[in-house]
């Protein structure tokens, strides 16, 4: 019985922490998205050494990011 009570306490604590964990993860994802956009901008401004390669549009990248959130 005591172990069941302890388990419920632990799970309750974990549930209480979920919103903070979600905020932290969202912040990490947003930061990573900004970094990726900066990299993409830098790469798009470089002269193309491989003109036959297809370009990745920023629209398709942001669509993927939107669906993941």
C-alpha positions as CSV (number, residue, x, y, z in Angstrom):
1,X,0.0,0.0,0.0
2,X,2.8,2.4,0.9
3,X,4.6,1.7,-2.4
4,X,1.3,2.5,-4.3
5,X,1.0,5.8,-2.5
6,X,4.6,6.6,-3.3
7,X,4.1,5.7,-6.9
8,X,1.0,8.0,-7.1
9,X,3.1,10.9,-5.5
10,X,5.9,10.4,-8.0
11,X,3.5,10.3,-11.0
12,X,1.7,13.4,-9.6
13,X,5.0,15.2,-9.4
14,X,5.9,14.2,-13.0
15,X,2.5,15.4,-14.2
16,X,3.0,18.8,-12.5
17,X,6.3,19.2,-14.3
18,X,5.0,18.4,-17.8
19,X,4.0,22.0,-18.6
20,X,7.5,23.3,-17.8
21,X,9.1,20.5,-19.8
22,X,6.8,21.3,-22.7
23,X,7.8,25.0,-22.5
24,X,11.4,24.1,-22.5
25,X,11.1,21.8,-25.4
26,X,9.2,24.3,-27.4
27,X,11.9,26.9,-26.7
28,X,14.6,24.5,-27.9
29,X,12.6,23.7,-31.1
30,X,12.1,27.4,-31.8
31,X,15.8,28.2,-31.3
32,X,16.8,25.3,-33.5
33,X,14.4,26.5,-36.2
34,X,15.9,29.9,-36.1
35,X,19.4,28.5,-36.4
36,X,18.2,26.3,-39.4
37,X,16.7,29.4,-41.1
38,X,20.0,31.3,-40.6
39,X,21.9,28.4,-42.1
40,X,19.4,28.2,-45.0
41,X,19.7,31.9,-45.7
42,X,23.5,31.7,-45.6
43,X,23.5,28.7,-48.0
44,X,21.1,30.3,-50.4
45,X,23.4,33.4,-50.6
46,X,26.4,31.3,-51.6
47,X,27.3,30.9,-55.2
48,X,26.1,27.6,-56.6
49,X,28.8,25.2,-57.4
50,X,26.2,22.6,-58.3
51,X,23.6,24.3,-60.5
52,X,21.8,21.0,-61.4
53,X,20.9,20.2,-57.8
54,X,17.3,20.9,-56.8
55,X,16.9,23.8,-54.4
56,X,15.1,23.3,-51.1
57,X,12.5,26.0,-50.7
58,X,12.0,27.7,-47.4
59,X,8.3,27.1,-47.7
60,X,8.6,23.3,-47.6
61,X,10.9,23.6,-44.6
62,X,8.4,25.8,-42.7
63,X,5.6,23.4,-43.6
64,X,7.4,20.5,-42.0
65,X,8.1,22.6,-38.9
66,X,4.5,23.6,-38.6
67,X,3.2,20.1,-38.7
68,X,5.7,19.0,-36.0
69,X,4.5,21.6,-33.5
